[in-house]
Amino acid sequence: MLDQVDNADLIIDAPAPGAWNMALDQALLQAADAYGQATLRFYAWETATLSLGYFQKLADRETHPGSLGCPVVRRASGGGAIVHDQELTFSLTFPSSNRWSGKNNDLYRSVHGCIVEYLISLGLDAGLYENSVKDSGERQSLPIDSSKGRSAKPFLCFQRRTDGDIVLNGHKIGGSAQRRSKNAILQHTSLLLRKSSAAKELPGIEDLAGGDLKQDELISQLVEKLSKTLLVAFKPAKVAIEVKKSAENILEEMFGNALWVAKK
């Protein structure tokens, strides 16, 4: 018997402020929780923006001078800070009725595997981080925080390494973070296309491999591969009016609120 294919909305958004991008993702998570609506959303950033992981301190942004001129937003998902600029960003939201909702790690690796498959098809030496570790016998060396007696994690997400991260020529160029609600899951994914002037130390795909990536083609290929891998039919859609209204409330209460940004 053939596996059942689920349906999901496909939204390709215009560039927007960081706080709105986070608010809309949160509203889509709530819609998945309340109404069972699954969504794949590609979006961009109106200006280079620094997003903090949920547990990071706002004061720690001072440790990264390059992004001090960027507006800052706090994500609802964990992990390190990200300079969102020259990248492809997308989110996936699944309700509990979807087969992937309860498979956090499988979803993470499956999405990354689709990206790696596409990069390999372009002739690039891409892979998942643990494979690089096994091949080279090397592990990431973290600086020691003497005040805490343990390794200190780098401030930026793309200077950290987690099993399943996307690497190209030894550099991390893709990663994801997740957040769960009672009956749904949200996954953010960021893929570095090229260096940002606010994070010149982080090369993207074009810097490492040369040439230009056509973003429309990249999105098209990822939608196709994600559909086959996740067994989901993505159908072009617009953000529902009720979801936009919910996002506006979330923006005011959370991501656009200075108290939320500075909460840690």
N, C-alpha and C positions, 0 to 999 in steps of 0.2 A: 504494500500500500504506500502511495506517495505521501511524503510529509506534508502536513497542512501548512499553507502559506498565510501568514497574518498580514493585515493591512496597516499602513501608517501614513501619516501626512509627511510630505516633503516640502520644507519651507526654505527658500533662499532669500535671505534678507539683505537690505541695503546697509551700508555702514551706519553705526549708531554709537552713542556714548556708552562707555563701559558699564555704568550703573544700570542703564536700560537693558543692555544685553544680559546682565546677570538677573535682573528682575523678570525678564521674559522667560528665561530658562526656568526660573523658579515657578513661574505661573504654569508653564508647560508640565512641570513635575506634578503640580497640584491637579492639573487637568487629567493627567494619567492616573493619579490616585483616585480622583473623584468620579471620572467618567470613562476610564479605561482607554483613553486616547493615546496612542503611540505616535511619536514625532521624531523625525530627523531634521535638524535645523542647521543650515550653514549661515554664518554671519561674519561681519567684519567690524572694524573699530574706526570710529570717526576720527580719532587721533590716537597716537601711541599712548597706551594706558598700562599702568602697573596694577596687576591684580594680586592681592595677598591671599595666601591660603587661610582657611578659617582660623587656624590656631596660631598664626604668626602675629607678632607685635608690630604695630604701626611704626614705632620708633626704629625698628630694624631696617626700614627702608633707607635710613641714613647711611647704611653700609654699602649702598649701591649708588654712587654719585651719578652715573650715566642716566638714571631714570628719575632723578629728583625733579626734573621739569615736567614730568608726566602726571596727569591726574591719577588718583589711586582709588581702587574699589576693593572691597573684601568679598571674596567668593564664599559661597555656602559649603563648598567642598574643600577638602584638606590639601596638603602638599605645599610646595614652595611657591614663591612669587614668580609671576610670569610677566614679561614685557610683551604685550599684545600689540603687534605692529605689522611687520612683514610676514604674515603667517596665514594659514588656513585654519579657521576655527569652526568646529561643529559640535552639536550636542545631540544625544540620543535619550529619549525618555520612553520607558516601557512600563506598562501597568503589571500588576502581579499575575494577570491572566496570560501574559506572554511568557514563553519558555525561558527567556533570558533574564527575567526579572530577579530570580533567586540565584543566578549564577554570576556573581560579581567578577570573579577572576576570569572565567571563561569569556564573558562579554569583553573585558579589557583586552585579552589576548586575541580574540577573534577580530575585533575592530583593527587592532594594530597589525594583525596578520594580513588584512586586506590592503592596508597601506604599503606594507613591505612587498607584497606580491606585485603591486603596481610599480613601485620603484625598481624592482628587479626586472620587470618587463621593459624598463627604459635602459637597461644595461648597467644599473647602479648597484654598488656593493652594500645593500641594505640588509638589516637583520634585526632580531630581537636581542636585547642586551645580554641575557644569560648565555646565549650562543656565543657571543663575543668573549665572554668571560671564560667559557670552557675552551674555546679555541686558543686564546692567548695565554691562559693561566694567570691573568692579572686581575686584580680587584681594585676598585676605587679606593684611594687613600684620602680620608677626611681629616681636616685639621682638628687638633685637640683643643677643646675648651677647658683650660686648666681650672677655671672656677667651678666647673661641674664635674670634672674628672672623667669626661667621656668625649667621644668624637662629636664635633659640632657640625650640623648639616649646613651646607651652603645656602645662602639666602634665596638664590634663584633656582627654580625647578629644573631648568635645563643644565645646571651644573651638578645636579644630583643624578644618581643612577638607581633604578628599581628594576627588578626582573620583569621583562616584558616591554620595557621602553624600546622605542625605535631608534636605532643607531645607523649612521652612515659614515664610513671611513673613520670609525672610532669616536664620532661625535654624536651626542644625543640630539635628534632633530624632531622627535615626536613623543608625546606623553599624554596621559589622561588622568582625570580625577573623578571620583564618584560621590554621590550623595543619595541616601535612601530616605523615603518617607514610609509610612505604614504599609502602603500597598503599591509602591512604584519605585523605580530607580532612574536616576539621571547620571549620565556620563558626559563630561566635557572632554574634548580632544583638541590639542593644539599641535600644528605641524609647521615647523619653521621653514619658510620658503627662501628667505635671504636675511642678511644681517639688518638689524635695526640700528639707527643712529643713536638710540637710547640704550643699546646693549651690544656694542661692537665686538665684544668678546665671544659672542655666540653666532657661529656660522650657520647658515641655512643650506638647503639642498642645492640651490643655484651656486652658492659660494664654494661648496665642496665638490660639486660635479661639473660646474660650468654649464653654460646654456641657459635658456629661459624656460620656465614651466608655464604652460598655458592653464590658467586657473579653471576656466570653464571645462576644459578637457579633464583636468584632475577631478573636479567635482563629479562630472558625468561618469568617469571610470569608478570612482569610489562608491557612488550610488549603486552602480551595477554590481560591483563586487560585494558590497554590504548586503544587497538584496539576496544574492545567491547564498552567501555564507550564513546569514541570520534567518533566512526563509521568511523575508518580509517584502511585501509589495509596496514600494514607496510611491505615493500618488501626489503630484503637485497640488499645493493648497496654500491658502492665505491664513494668517493668524485670525482665529475667531474673535469676534467682538468681545465676548465675555472673558476670553483669555487676556486680551489687551487691557480690559478694565481691571482684571485681577493684577496684572503686571504693574499698572499705575499705582495701585494701593501698596503693592510690595515695594515699589520704588520709593515711595514716601516713607514707609515704615522701616525699610531695611537698607537697601543698597545705595539709595540717595541720601541717607541719613548719616550725618557726621558721627553720631554716637555709635552707629553700627560699625563704621570704618575703623574707629579708634577703640573698639571694645576690648581688645586684648593688650 
